[in-house]
Amino acid sequence: MIVMPVHGTEAPSAWIQRWSHLVRPGGSVLDVACGHGRHMRWFGQRGHPVTGVDRAPEAIAAVASLGTALLADIENGPWPLLQEGQPCAFDAVVVTNYLWRALFPVLLQSLAPGGVLIYETFAAGNETVGKPSRPDFLLRPGELLDVCRPLRVVAFEDGYLAQPERYVQRIVAVREAGLSTNGTPARYSL
């Protein structure tokens, strides 16, 4: 039997680590459903101001020293990060192992121009290997691509991973900031 660590205490996601270089130096990072802060730590150690939101008091207590920590039930209450009635803008929005479809529009609105969405969670097929297994908690094939249509998709994967065994869908997408100084589309280093 494999014992999974408490969400947020395990090592940062390899997907997050791989694509974190796309966040502008010193840019603000929002970690949605932050758990015990593995990604807040990752970005904080790289000089980014971090904000975490979670509904679990013990998670918020664990991340309070890392940056801004907000206790909020984002599934049943209002979005806690508003400024003049609009979602606050961040240079990166990070989501792992969490899915609440009603939140997709708010996540996209929370990206500043040039901001990066780095998202990774369970996908259809996971019901054959473990939990979560309910369709409410599993992305449909290509679902993140559909959600990110207004953004520039930099990377996308949808499939099976062996260690630990699971099906995932993950995406990195950028809210276009405009053209580079020479008039060509901005480039993203892979």
Beta strands, then each sheet from edge to edge (+ up, - down):
strand 1: 29-32
strand 2: 50-54
strand 3: 68-71
strand 4: 82-83
strand 5: 86-87
strand 6: 90-96
strand 7: 111-122
strand 8: 152-161
strand 9: 166-174
sheet 1: 3+ 2+ 1+ 6+ 7+ 9- 8+
sheet 2: 4+ 5-
end
